[in-house]
Amino acid sequence: MTTGPHAPMGYELRIEGHLDEHWSTWFDGLALTLEGDGTTTLRGVVTDQSELHGLLAKVRDLGVTLISVTPINSDHQQQHRR
């Protein structure tokens, strides 16, 4: 896998509250998981830092609280690839 700011990378974004599945399209096809603690986890491969910043802007525009952003390893990426 190529590394650097322009390389695809898996990410997990955790936000406060539960989002409906239709938001997956708005978040560029990331997989949405409704967690038991009342949060939503969005997972998927982001092509570069610019796309990651765009996703973070969408979270901001939606007005929900961003709890965490976590890079995920390549084994996990294969399971949640868009």
N, C-alpha and C positions, 0 to 999 in steps of 0.2 A: 504494500500500500504506500502511496506517495504521501509524504508529510509536508507540512507548510500551510500557510494561510489560504492557499487555493486548492487544497486537496479535499476530496469528499471525506466526511467524518460523521459518525453516528452521534446523536445527541438525545438526551432525555430532558424535557422541560416539564417542570411540575408547577401547576397553578392551583390557586384556591378555588374551590367550587367544582361542580360537575358541569361539563359541556355536553351538549347533544352530539351524536355521531355526525350530523351534517356539518359541523365545524371542521371536520377532517379535511374537507375540500378546501376550505378557506385557509387552512394551515398547510397548504401544498401537499396534501396526502399523508401527513404524519399519522401514525396509528394513535388513536385515543383510547386510554384505559381509565375507567372510573374507579378510583380507589376507595376502599372502605372507610378511610378517614375523611372523606368529603372533598378530596382533591382530584384533579385530573392530571394524568401523565400523558404527554405527547412524546412519541419516539419515532425516530427515523434517521435517514441519511441526509445530511445537508451538504450541498455541493461545494460551498466555500464560505468564507467569513461574511461576505456580502449577503448571502442567503440567510445566514444565521441572524444577522442584524435586522433583516427584513422580517423574520419570524418574531424577533423580540419587539419590533415596532408594532406588529399585529397584536401581540399580547397587550401592549400599552394601549393601543387604539380600542381594544375590546373593553378596557377598563377593569380587568381582573388583576389580582395580585400574583406576581411571579414569585414563587417560593424558591426554586432552584433551577440551574442549568448545569447538566452534568454530561461530559463526554462519555460515550459508552464504547467498550472494546469491540474489536472486529468480530468476535464470536457472537456477541449480542446483536451486532449490526446485521449479520446474515439472517437472524431470526425475524427482524423487524424491517427489512428492506422494503422500500416503497415499490 
